[in-house]
Structure formats: C-alpha cells, structure tokens
Amino acid sequence: MSNPAVTELIERSNRLGSDPRNTNYAGGNTSAKGTAVDPVTGGDVELLWVKGSGGDLGTLTEAGLAVLRLDRVRALVEVYPGVEREDELVAAFDFCLHGRGGAAPSIDTAMHALVDAPHVDHLHPDSGIALATAADGEALTKECFGDRVVWVPWRRPGFQLGLDIAAIKAAHPGAVGCVLGGHGITAWGATSGECEANSLWMIRTAEAFLAERGRPDPFGPVVDGYGPLPAAERRARAAALAPILRGLVSTDRAQVGHFTDTDTVLDFLSREKHPALAELGTSCPDHFLRTKVRPLVLDLPPAAPVDEVVDRLRVLHAAYRDEYAAYYHRHATPDSPAMRGADPAIVLVPGVGMFSYGKDKQTARVAGEFYVNAINVMRGAEAVSTYAPIDEAEKFRIEYWALEEAKLARMPAPKPLATRVAFVTGAGSGIGKAIAERLAADGACVIVADLNTHAATEVAESIGSSDTAVAVTVDVTSEEQIAAAFQDAVLAFGGVDLVVNNAGLSISKPLLDTSAAEWDLQHDVMARGSFLVSREAARIMIDQGLGGDIVYIASKNGVFAGPNNVAYGATKADQAHQVRLLAAELGEHGIRVNGINPDGVVHGSGIFAAGWGAQRAAVYGVPEDQLGAFYAQRTLLKREVLPEHVANAVHALTAGHLSHTTGLHIPVDAGVAAAFLR
C-alpha cells in the first residue's frame, strides 16, 4: 500500500499538471517529505518523494517518483564543493536513494530536499514566467504579491539554487513561494493541500495582475498584409510548404513535423513586434531546450507567391544553420558536447502558422506547445514591462550541459522506422491493417487510409494516439480525395516517406462472364488507384528530398494465370509492372519502389469476406471455410499465408536492411512453384 504522503503527492501533481495554465508538458516537479519504515533497521526513516527526471506531472504515477533519504541529501550540504562544481552532486544523489530509489532524480532534487517545508511545487506557468522574464521582474513581483512571494535572481537549476531558495524561505517566514528570475515559480506548504493552494494562488494572482495592469496590444499593431490567410487557403499553403520545410530541417537528422495555426500563433505573427521578439528566443529552460535558442521566421507577407516563399525559406535556413554554428562556437568550451544539429525546431510563417519538429510526433507537437507558452510569456512580459529573457550564454550553458547530455544518453535507441511517416491504403482491415500495425510498432507514424471511415478510425485508435496514427477517408479512384488525404498526412506529420499501395477489391469470373463495368472497376481501384497514390506520394517525396519507399501489395496472380480470374489477374500484372517503371524513374530521387506477391490471404481479409472467398471456393470446389487450408496445401511449405506475413515483408523492404534494393518483387506465398519469378 502506498504511503499516504505519496498518494496525496500523486493526486496533487495530476491536478496541477492537467491544467496547461499551471505548467507545460513535462515541466516542473513536485515533492513530499514523510516517514516510512526502514526495512533494514525496522525504524522510521525520513524520505523525500520527488518527480523524477523526464516525467510529466499530469500523468505522473508512483513509478515516476525518485525516493531519497533526506538525511543523506542534507548531508551533501557539508561536502558541497561550490557552484563551479555543483554538477558533481547530481551523481551523489544515487547514493542517497532509498532502496531501488524509483525514477532517476532530476536536477531540481536539491530544491525540494533543502527547502524546509513538507511539500514543495516547482512549476512553469505562463503567468509566472512572464513576471520572471520582465525587465523589472523583481519590482513587479513585489507589486503583484507583496511580501508573500520573494524574487530569486536567475541561477541555473542545481544544488546552489536549492540552497538559495532554502535560505530565502528561512529569511522570509511569511512567504509562500518565490519567482525564479527567467525561469518559473516555486511554492511550498505544511500540507499537500496548502502547497497546492499556494501554487494556484500565485498563478491566478499573476494572471489577474497581468490582465488588469497590462496594456493592450503588447505585440504592437497588426502589420498591413500580415493577417491570417483564410482557413482553406492557409491549410493549402501549409501543406505545400510542409514537405519542403521538413526536408530542410532534416539536414542533420530526420525529423517529424507538426503544424499549428491557432489564433495565438497567427495573431503573434501578424503583429509589428514579432520579428524582434522571436529573435530574443525563449527563456524558461524547459522552453528553449525544446524550441532551440530561437526560431526561424519567414520575413515575407502571407500573399507572397509560393515559389518566392520556398526560395526565401531555403536562404533563411542556410543562414540559420550558419548562425547556430556561430552561436555554438561563441560559447563552446573544450569539454562541451559536440554540436547536436544546426537545424531549427520551430519555423514561423506569417499568415500560415507554426511548424515544429522533433525526433517523433510527440516531441514535435510538444515543441510547438512550448513555443505557444513562450508567446504567452512574451505577451505577459510586454504587457507590463519589456520581455528580457536570460542571455544567450546562459542558454548555451543549459542546452549543452553535461547533465542534459547524460539525460539524452539514457534515452532508448530509436526503433527501425523512427521518424518515418507511412501512408497505407486499404488499412481498415486485413493485410492493410496488419501492415499499419507493424509499421507503427517499428516506430513509424502511420496514416490509416481506407474507403471505410469507421474501419480506418478503429484501426488508428487501436494503434495509439494521434501522435502515432491518424485515419483518413479516401477513395483511391478519386484524384481529389487522394490529394486531400495526403494534405491531411503532411499537416499531421510534416510529410510522407513510405507508401503502401494495398487498397483493392476482387472480381472472380470467367472471361465471358466479366462485364466491361467490372473490368473497369477492378482496374480503377487497383491499377489506376495505385498510379494516382504513387504519383501524389512521389510529388511529396521529391519536395522533401529525403528519398522514400513505395511498396505495392501485388499478387502471385500477376505472374500465375489462375482460372476464372481475368480482371483481377490482369490488374495485378499492371501493378507489378508499375513497380518496375517507377523504380526506374524515381531512383534518381532516392525513392525505392518494390512489390510483394502474396498468395491468397483468407484470414482477416476484407476482400475474401466480401464475396471473393465464396467465388474462389466455388472455382476450386472446396467449402469456403476450408479455402485457407486448400491454398496452404498447394504450396511447397504447406503453410497458410496470413496478413502479418505480408506485413513482415513490408518491414523487410523498408526498415533499412534492404536499402539498396529497388524494382524487386518478394513472393510471400509459402512457395507456389507456378508463380516463381523468371
């Protein structure tokens, strides 16, 4: 059973973290002090439970807490070597853990341990950071809170900051918290409820102060011609720019993208002061670790032609990389970590919105959320004063902190398809569903495309959140629907890298019984549909300049002439040759095109369930429920082919081991000798 102090701490943390007004995702930390039985001595031991490194308050569980012995953490004060060597004490926290210790202790552990209060909250509310980053933040803190909250000048998080706050609390017994210059707030209380109440009082009081005391239009007037484009035009422009931007920001390493066009972002980008404020960068360490030292800002109006915008973005991106490298070299010391990459994490396009980037969709989305936090902070600071974030040298000290490098080193190795965006047609059931699930399990972001909206939605939701999979409705015979589906894809994830042409239907009839309408339908869905999907995908991949994969789920029927199957077999042969043609044409762009030839996949197949199974069973004179076994017995391996076997082949083609293979067809048929490739 959990300690009551732990239960209260988790509940408080979840309440605070679930409201974005209180703190940003994964930002801040909370703690509780209490006693527990020492299993070695049988006596009571005083412990600190504190949110561990990398956790999120809104979703915090007991497993996310670091558990330390307070006597041992406090003993570190006696051996503290001074601020120049304070990082050495982070490793010492490992020797203060109680038992297995839970999660890894964060850099803020000292603040929670050394402050003489049973409960402590350290949070990053926009309102608090606005005061913390105002040029006259100390005076404004006094005006806002009186003597109940104390100003703490900027200091990088660490042991010394913990000592500073502990001393301030001791010197101000009537205070309930402090504003940390350039950073955030810390509050405390004798009980969990009191601590939470003090945190919320500070946040809401700051919000009210900024609203009542602040001047209107803190970002200046709207600049003529910089207002938001109409919604449909804005999304179309964003979709046109997204693949090009993703290619640019993936110069050092591949990135996934996220697009934001909220009123907060669009209003900021329409205002006179936005270029100068953006150039100052963000301030709170959590903000600029996610958003980099500053964003890339397009300096053209929304009505500028797309070609002109693209050319300008290329110039600005090159300049950004040069400036970032110069920033690194201005501040790097011989023991600094190597430069991690010079591409921007945030790109701002007036009238259109914000593009944010990261190693996965969640990281990209959260980076965008942090920049929205930064806009709110800038608005608040400019409303009552002048926005004055911490200086560039301090930002570098945190961005290239050895402790931050160690945190990155603890991250698990990426999955084989991490950063790749996959678009799978016919993914609402059967083979397509299995492929979508396999690609997502391998780390890809997946667009589940299907004519059946309900089926696509169910598959996407079963895979995970919208950070992993999104559903789109698309009839692959419609150029307009295909274009719209790919637009949704690039706005969801920044671009597309991997396309699987799987959508299909099957008409099993002899030549004389096959109507022209049936022939046309069969070819429209699979031959024409694959062509249209591949064409739209190739446009995006070429714009990105990152290469890509197009995989056709063809069939052994494209090679083997089965009975009473003229429409289906012919269209599969068409798909098979599209593989060869596109491999030859797209190779210069690094786009690989390959095919997979399954035997009849009966289990879980939407095609077979829709009547194809009954038709083929009648052709072969077997009961429909025995069709899979029948197919298996005619193979060399005597094994039934299942959807996951086809998904395995897609993985083999796209996960990196066959990087030099294109124009290939892989049989997944358990060995049908008549379908051997010649």
C-alpha positions in Angstrom: 0.0 0.0 0.0 1.3 3.5 -0.9 2.4 5.9 1.8 -0.4 8.5 2.3 2.1 11.2 1.5 2.8 9.6 -1.8 -1.0 9.3 -2.6 -1.5 12.9 -1.9 1.5 13.9 -3.9 0.4 12.0 -7.0 -3.1 13.4 -6.8 -1.8 17.0 -6.4 0.6 16.5 -9.2 -2.0 15.2 -11.6 -4.4 18.1 -10.8 -1.7 20.7 -11.3 -0.3 19.1 -14.4 -3.6 18.6 -16.1 -4.2 22.3 -16.5 -1.8 24.0 -19.0 -2.2 27.3 -17.2 -0.2 25.8 -14.3 2.7 24.2 -16.2 3.8 22.9 -19.5 4.1 19.3 -20.5 6.9 17.5 -18.6 7.7 20.8 -16.9 8.2 21.4 -13.2 8.3 19.0 -10.4 6.5 18.4 -7.1 7.6 16.7 -3.8 6.5 15.5 -0.4 8.5 14.6 2.7 7.4 11.9 5.1 8.5 8.9 7.1 8.5 5.2 6.2 9.8 2.1 7.8 13.4 1.3 7.0 13.3 -2.4 6.1 16.9 -2.8 7.4 16.5 -1.3 10.9 12.8 -1.6 11.4 12.8 2.1 12.5 11.4 5.1 10.8 13.4 6.9 8.1 12.6 10.4 6.7 12.2 10.3 3.0 11.7 12.7 0.0 9.4 11.6 -2.8 10.0 13.9 -5.8 9.1 13.7 -9.5 11.9 12.1 -11.3 13.8 13.2 -14.4 11.8 13.3 -17.6 8.3 12.7 -16.1 5.1 14.7 -16.6 3.0 16.0 -13.7 -0.3 15.4 -15.5 0.3 11.7 -15.9 2.7 11.1 -13.0 2.4 7.7 -11.2 4.3 6.4 -8.3 6.8 4.7 -10.6 7.8 8.2 -11.8 8.9 9.3 -8.4 12.5 9.3 -7.1 12.7 8.3 -3.5 15.7 9.6 -1.4 16.7 9.6 2.2 16.6 13.1 3.5 19.4 12.7 6.0 21.8 11.8 3.2 20.7 14.5 0.8 21.0 17.1 3.5 24.5 15.8 4.4 25.6 16.8 0.9 25.5 20.4 2.1 28.6 19.7 4.3 30.6 18.4 1.3 29.2 20.9 -1.3 32.3 22.0 -3.3 30.8 25.3 -4.6 28.8 26.4 -7.6 31.6 25.8 -10.1 31.5 22.1 -9.2 27.8 21.7 -8.2 27.1 19.2 -11.0 29.2 16.7 -9.2 26.5 16.4 -6.6 24.0 15.1 -9.1 25.9 11.8 -9.2 25.9 11.8 -5.4 22.0 11.6 -5.4 22.4 8.0 -6.5 24.0 7.3 -3.1 21.0 8.9 -1.3 18.4 6.7 -2.9 16.1 4.6 -0.6 16.1 1.0 -1.8 15.9 0.9 -5.6 15.1 4.6 -5.5 12.5 4.7 -8.2 13.0 7.1 -11.1 16.3 8.9 -11.8 16.5 12.1 -9.6 16.2 15.3 -11.6 18.5 18.4 -11.3 15.8 20.1 -9.1 16.0 17.5 -6.4 18.1 19.8 -4.2 15.4 22.5 -4.3 12.8 20.1 -2.9 15.1 18.4 -0.3 16.7 21.6 1.1 13.6 23.8 1.3 12.3 23.4 4.9 8.7 22.5 4.0 6.9 19.2 3.9 5.5 19.9 0.4 7.1 21.8 -2.5 5.9 22.6 -6.0 8.1 24.0 -8.8 6.1 25.0 -11.8 6.3 26.8 -15.2 3.1 28.8 -15.6 3.0 31.3 -18.4 1.9 34.0 -16.0 4.7 33.3 -13.6 7.3 33.2 -16.3 6.0 36.4 -17.7 6.9 38.2 -14.5 10.2 36.2 -14.3 11.3 37.4 -17.8 10.1 41.0 -17.4 13.0 43.6 -17.4 11.8 44.8 -14.0 10.6 41.5 -12.8 11.7 42.0 -9.2 9.7 45.1 -8.7 6.7 43.6 -10.5 6.8 40.6 -8.2 6.7 42.8 -5.2 3.8 44.8 -6.7 1.9 41.7 -7.6 2.3 39.6 -4.5 3.6 41.9 -1.7 5.7 40.1 0.9 4.1 36.7 0.3 6.3 35.9 -2.7 10.1 36.6 -2.9 12.2 37.3 -6.1 15.1 35.0 -6.8 17.6 36.2 -9.4 18.3 33.9 -12.3 20.5 30.9 -11.5 20.9 27.8 -13.5 19.0 24.9 -11.8 21.1 22.9 -9.5 22.3 22.5 -6.0 23.2 26.1 -5.4 19.7 27.2 -6.5 18.3 24.8 -3.9 20.5 26.4 -1.3 19.4 29.9 -2.4 15.7 29.1 -2.1 16.1 27.4 1.2 17.9 30.5 2.6 15.2 32.8 1.2 12.4 30.7 2.8 14.2 30.8 6.1 14.7 34.6 5.9 11.0 35.2 4.9 8.8 33.1 7.2 5.7 34.7 5.9 6.4 33.9 2.3 4.5 31.1 0.5 6.8 30.9 -2.6 9.2 32.7 -4.9 9.5 33.8 -8.5 12.7 32.4 -10.1 14.1 35.0 -12.5 14.0 33.9 -16.1 12.6 30.6 -15.1 9.3 29.9 -13.2 7.9 29.7 -9.7 8.3 27.6 -6.5 5.7 27.3 -3.7 5.5 25.3 -0.5 3.2 24.4 2.2 2.8 22.5 5.5 0.3 20.1 3.9 -0.2 18.9 0.4 -3.5 20.9 0.1 -1.8 24.1 1.4 1.1 23.7 -1.0 -1.3 23.3 -4.0 -3.4 26.2 -2.8 -0.3 28.4 -2.6 0.8 27.4 -6.1 -2.6 28.1 -7.6 -2.9 31.4 -5.7 0.5 32.5 -7.2 -0.5 31.5 -10.7 -4.0 33.1 -10.6 -2.8 36.2 -8.9 -0.2 36.7 -11.6 -2.8 36.1 -14.3 -5.1 38.7 -12.8 -2.2 41.2 -12.4 -1.1 40.9 -16.0 -4.7 41.3 -17.2 -5.5 44.3 -15.0 -2.1 46.0 -15.2 -1.2 45.2 -18.7 -1.5 47.5 -21.7 -3.5 46.5 -24.8 -1.7 45.2 -27.9 1.6 44.3 -26.2 2.9 43.0 -29.5 2.1 46.2 -31.3 -0.4 46.8 -34.1 -1.3 44.4 -36.8 1.0 44.9 -39.9 -0.9 45.5 -43.1 -0.9 42.4 -45.2 0.3 40.1 -42.4 -3.1 38.9 -41.1 -4.1 35.2 -41.4 -5.0 33.7 -44.7 -8.5 32.2 -44.9 -8.6 28.8 -43.3 -8.8 26.7 -46.5 -6.1 28.8 -48.2 -3.9 28.6 -45.1 -4.1 24.8 -44.9 -3.3 24.5 -48.6 -0.3 26.8 -48.2 0.9 24.9 -45.1 0.5 21.6 -47.0 2.6 22.9 -49.9 5.3 24.2 -47.6 5.4 21.3 -45.1 7.4 18.7 -47.2 10.0 21.3 -48.3 10.4 22.6 -44.7 10.7 19.0 -43.4 13.4 18.3 -45.9 15.3 21.5 -44.8 15.1 20.8 -41.1 16.2 17.2 -41.6 19.6 18.3 -42.9 21.4 16.9 -39.9 18.9 14.2 -38.9 15.4 13.2 -39.9 12.6 15.0 -38.1 8.8 14.5 -37.8 6.7 17.7 -38.1 3.7 19.2 -36.5 1.6 22.2 -37.7 -0.2 24.7 -35.5 -2.4 27.6 -36.7 -4.1 28.6 -33.5 -5.3 32.2 -33.0 -2.4 32.7 -30.5 0.2 31.9 -33.2 -1.5 33.7 -36.0 -2.1 36.9 -34.0 1.6 36.9 -32.8 2.8 36.6 -36.4 0.6 39.4 -37.6 2.0 41.9 -35.1 4.7 44.5 -35.5 7.0 43.2 -32.8 7.0 39.6 -33.7 10.4 39.5 -35.6 12.3 41.3 -32.8 10.7 39.2 -30.0 11.2 35.9 -31.8 14.9 36.9 -32.3 15.3 37.2 -28.5 14.3 33.5 -28.1 12.6 31.8 -25.2 13.7 31.9 -21.6 12.5 29.1 -19.3 15.0 26.2 -19.6 12.2 23.8 -20.5 11.1 26.1 -23.3 14.4 26.6 -25.1 15.6 23.0 -24.6 12.5 22.1 -26.8 12.4 25.0 -29.2 16.2 25.7 -29.5 17.7 29.1 -28.9 15.4 30.9 -31.4 13.0 30.0 -34.2 13.4 30.5 -38.0 11.0 33.3 -39.0 9.9 33.9 -42.6 10.1 37.6 -43.5 7.6 37.6 -46.3 3.9 38.5 -46.2 1.3 35.7 -46.5 0.3 36.7 -50.0 3.8 36.2 -51.4 3.9 33.5 -54.2 4.7 30.0 -53.1 7.8 29.8 -55.2 9.2 33.0 -53.7 8.4 31.8 -50.2 10.2 28.5 -50.9 13.3 30.3 -52.3 13.4 32.6 -49.3 13.0 29.7 -46.8 16.0 28.0 -48.4 18.1 31.1 -47.9 16.9 31.7 -44.3 17.5 28.1 -43.5 21.1 28.3 -44.7 21.6 31.5 -42.7 20.0 29.9 -39.6 22.5 27.0 -39.8 25.4 29.4 -40.1 24.1 31.5 -37.2 23.5 28.4 -35.0 27.0 27.1 -35.6 28.4 30.6 -34.7 26.3 30.6 -31.5 27.8 27.2 -30.6 31.4 28.2 -31.3 30.9 31.5 -29.4 30.2 29.6 -26.2 31.6 26.1 -26.5 34.5 25.1 -24.3 36.9 22.2 -24.8 34.7 19.9 -22.7 31.4 20.9 -24.3 29.4 18.2 -26.0 29.6 18.2 -29.8 27.1 20.3 -31.6 23.8 18.3 -31.9 22.5 19.8 -35.0 22.1 23.3 -36.5 18.5 23.0 -37.9 15.6 24.9 -36.3 13.0 23.2 -34.2 10.4 26.0 -34.8 9.6 27.7 -38.2 7.2 30.6 -38.1 5.3 31.6 -41.3 3.2 34.7 -41.1 -0.4 34.3 -42.1 0.0 30.5 -42.2 1.2 29.3 -38.8 4.0 27.4 -37.0 5.8 24.3 -38.0 7.6 22.4 -35.2 9.9 19.5 -35.4 11.3 16.6 -33.3 12.5 13.0 -33.3 8.9 11.8 -33.1 5.4 13.3 -33.4 5.0 13.9 -29.7 8.4 15.7 -29.4 7.4 17.9 -32.4 3.9 18.6 -31.0 5.3 19.5 -27.6 7.9 21.8 -29.1 5.1 23.7 -30.7 3.1 23.8 -27.4 6.2 25.2 -25.7 6.5 27.9 -28.3 2.9 28.8 -27.7 3.8 29.0 -24.0 6.7 31.3 -25.0 4.3 33.6 -27.0 2.1 33.8 -23.9 5.1 34.6 -21.7 6.2 37.3 -24.2 2.7 38.8 -24.3 2.6 39.0 -20.5 6.0 40.5 -20.1 5.5 43.0 -22.8 2.1 44.0 -21.4 3.6 45.2 -18.1 7.2 45.8 -18.9 9.8 44.6 -21.6 10.5 41.0 -22.4 14.0 40.2 -21.2 14.9 36.5 -21.3 18.1 35.1 -19.9 21.1 35.8 -22.1 22.5 33.7 -24.8 25.5 32.4 -22.8 23.2 31.1 -20.1 21.0 29.4 -22.7 24.1 27.7 -24.1 25.2 26.5 -20.7 21.9 24.7 -20.3 21.5 23.5 -23.9 25.0 21.9 -23.8 25.0 21.0 -20.2 26.8 17.7 -19.5 23.8 16.7 -17.4 21.5 17.3 -20.3 23.8 15.2 -22.5 23.6 12.4 -19.9 19.8 12.6 -20.0 19.9 12.2 -23.8 22.2 9.3 -23.5 19.7 7.5 -21.2 17.1 7.6 -24.0 16.3 4.2 -25.5 17.7 3.5 -29.0 15.2 4.6 -31.8 13.1 1.9 -33.5 14.0 1.0 -37.1 11.3 3.2 -38.6 11.5 6.1 -36.2 11.0 9.5 -37.9 9.3 7.8 -40.9 5.8 8.7 -42.0 3.9 5.8 -43.6 0.7 6.1 -45.7 -1.1 2.7 -46.1 -4.2 2.4 -48.3 -6.9 -0.2 -47.6 -5.6 -0.2 -44.0 -9.0 -0.6 -42.4 -8.8 -4.4 -42.4 -6.8 -7.5 -43.4 -3.4 -7.0 -44.9 -3.5 -3.2 -44.7 -4.4 -3.3 -41.1 -1.6 -5.7 -40.3 0.9 -3.5 -42.2 -0.2 -0.3 -40.4 0.1 -2.1 -37.1 3.6 -3.4 -37.9 4.9 -0.1 -39.2 3.7 1.7 -36.1 5.2 -1.0 -33.9 8.5 -0.3 -35.7 8.4 3.4 -34.8 6.7 4.9 -37.9 3.9 7.5 -37.8 1.0 5.9 -39.8 -1.8 7.3 -41.9 -4.5 4.7 -41.9 -6.3 5.3 -45.3 -9.5 3.5 -46.2 -12.7 4.0 -48.0 -14.5 2.8 -44.8 -14.2 5.7 -42.4 -15.3 3.7 -39.4 -12.8 0.9 -40.0 -9.9 3.3 -40.6 -10.8 5.1 -37.4 -10.9 1.9 -35.4 -7.5 0.8 -36.7 -5.9 4.1 -36.0 -7.3 4.3 -32.4 -6.2 0.7 -31.7 -2.7 1.6 -32.8 -2.4 4.6 -30.4 -2.9 8.3 -30.1 -2.9 10.8 -32.9 0.9 11.1 -32.2 1.2 7.7 -33.8 -1.7 7.1 -36.2 -4.4 9.1 -37.9 -7.3 7.9 -40.0 -8.2 9.4 -43.4 -11.1 8.5 -45.7 -10.1 8.1 -49.3 -11.5 6.5 -52.5 -8.3 5.7 -54.4 -10.1 6.2 -57.7 -10.6 9.9 -56.9 -7.7 12.3 -57.6 -9.3 14.9 -55.3 -9.7 12.6 -52.4 -6.2 11.3 -52.7 -4.8 14.9 -52.8 -6.9 15.7 -49.7 -5.7 12.6 -47.8 -2.1 13.4 -48.5 -2.7 17.0 -47.4 -4.0 15.7 -44.1 -0.9 13.5 -43.9 1.6 16.2 -44.3 -0.2 18.5 -41.9 -0.3 15.7 -39.3 3.3 14.6 -39.5 5.2 17.0 -41.8 5.5 14.8 -44.9 5.4 11.2 -46.2 8.3 8.7 -46.5 6.7 5.4 -47.1 3.6 4.5 -49.1 1.9 1.1 -49.3 -0.5 0.6 -52.2 -2.7 -2.1 -50.7 -6.3 -0.9 -51.4 -8.2 -3.4 -53.6 -11.1 -5.5 -54.5 -11.5 -8.8 -56.3 -13.8 -9.9 -59.1 -13.5 -13.6 -59.8 -15.3 -14.5 -63.0 -14.5 -16.2 -66.3 -13.8 -14.1 -69.3 -17.2 -14.4 -70.9 -19.0 -13.5 -67.6 -16.8 -10.4 -66.9 -18.6 -7.2 -67.9 -16.8 -4.1 -69.1 -18.0 -2.3 -65.9 -16.4 -5.0 -63.7 -13.2 -4.8 -65.7 -13.2 -1.0 -65.3 -13.9 -1.2 -61.6 -11.2 -3.7 -60.9 -8.6 -1.6 -62.8 -9.8 1.8 -61.5 -9.3 0.7 -57.9 -6.0 -1.1 -58.2 -4.2 -0.1 -61.3 -5.4 3.4 -61.6 -5.6 3.9 -57.8 -2.0 2.7 -57.3 -0.9 5.0 -60.0 -2.7 8.0 -58.5 -1.5 7.3 -55.0 2.1 6.8 -56.1 2.1 10.0 -58.2 0.9 12.1 -55.3 3.4 10.5 -52.9 6.3 11.0 -55.3 5.5 14.7 -55.5 5.8 15.0 -51.7 8.9 12.8 -51.5 10.7 14.8 -54.2 9.9 18.0 -52.5 11.3 16.6 -49.2 14.5 15.4 -50.8 14.7 12.6 -48.3 14.2 9.7 -50.6 11.4 7.3 -49.7 9.7 3.9 -50.2 6.7 2.9 -52.3 5.5 -0.7 -51.8 2.9 -2.4 -54.0 0.9 -5.2 -52.5 0.6 -7.1 -55.8 -0.1 -10.8 -56.0 1.2 -14.1 -57.3 -1.8 -13.7 -59.7 0.2 -11.1 -61.5 2.6 -13.9 -62.5 0.5 -17.1 -62.3 -2.6 -17.4 -64.6 -5.2 -18.8 -62.3 -8.6 -19.9 -63.6 -11.7 -17.6 -64.0 -9.7 -14.5 -62.8 -9.1 -12.3 -65.8 -9.9 -8.9 -64.3 -8.1 -9.4 -61.1 -5.0 -11.1 -62.6 -4.6 -8.5 -65.3 -4.8 -5.6 -62.9 -2.2 -7.3 -60.6 0.1 -7.6 -63.6 -0.4 -3.9 -64.2 0.6 -3.2 -60.6 3.6 -5.4 -61.0 4.9 -3.5 -64.0 4.2 -0.2 -62.3 6.8 -1.3 -59.7 9.5 -1.7 -62.4 8.6 1.5 -64.2 8.5 3.7 -61.1 11.7 2.1 -59.7 13.4 3.1 -62.9 12.0 6.6 -62.9 12.2 7.6 -59.2 15.6 6.1 -58.4 17.4 9.4 -59.1 15.4 10.9 -56.2 16.4 8.1 -53.8 12.9 6.7 -53.9 12.8 2.9 -53.9 9.8 1.1 -55.4 9.2 -2.6 -54.6 6.4 -5.1 -54.6 5.1 -8.0 -52.6 3.3 -11.0 -54.2 1.2 -12.8 -51.6 -0.8 -16.0 -52.2 -4.5 -15.8 -51.2 -4.7 -14.3 -47.7 -8.0 -15.5 -46.4 -7.8 -14.8 -42.6 -9.0 -11.3 -41.7 -9.3 -10.3 -45.3 -12.0 -7.7 -46.2 -11.8 -8.9 -49.9 -12.4 -12.5 -49.1 -15.2 -11.7 -46.6 -16.9 -9.5 -49.3 -17.6 -12.4 -51.6 -14.2 -13.2 -53.2 -13.7 -16.1 -50.8 -17.0 -17.7 -51.9 -16.2 -17.2 -55.5 -12.8 -18.7 -55.3 -14.0 -21.6 -53.2 -16.6 -22.4 -55.9 -13.9 -22.3 -58.6 -11.8 -24.9 -56.6 -14.8 -26.9 -55.4 -14.0 -26.6 -51.7 -16.1 -25.3 -48.7 -15.4 -21.6 -48.2 -14.3 -22.2 -44.6 -11.6 -24.6 -45.9 -10.2 -22.2 -48.5 -7.2 -21.1 -46.5 -6.3 -24.7 -45.8 -6.7 -25.5 -49.5 -4.4 -22.7 -50.5 -1.8 -23.9 -48.0 -1.8 -27.5 -49.2 -1.0 -26.5 -52.8 2.2 -24.6 -51.6 5.7 -26.1 -51.2 5.7 -25.3 -47.4 2.1 -26.3 -46.8 1.5 -23.2 -44.8 -1.3 -20.7 -44.9 -0.3 -17.1 -45.6 -1.6 -14.6 -43.0 -1.8 -10.8 -43.1 1.2 -10.5 -40.7 3.4 -12.4 -43.1 2.8 -9.7 -45.7 3.4 -7.1 -43.1 6.8 -8.7 -42.3 7.8 -8.4 -45.9 7.0 -4.7 -45.9 9.1 -4.4 -42.8 12.0 -6.2 -44.5 11.8 -3.9 -47.5 11.6 -0.6 -45.6 13.4 -0.9 -42.2 16.9 -0.4 -43.6 18.4 -3.8 -44.3 17.5 -3.7 -48.0 18.5 -0.1 -48.5 20.0 -0.8 -52.0 17.0 -2.8 -53.3 14.5 -1.4 -55.8 12.3 -2.9 -58.5 12.1 -6.2 -56.6 9.0 -8.4 -56.1 9.1 -10.6 -53.0 6.9 -13.7 -53.0 5.0 -14.3 -49.8 3.1 -17.4 -50.9 4.6 -20.3 -48.9 6.1 -21.5 -52.3 3.8 -21.6 -55.3 6.1 -23.0 -57.9 3.9 -21.8 -60.8 4.4 -18.2 -59.5 8.2 -18.4 -59.3 9.6 -15.2 -60.8 11.6 -15.7 -64.0 
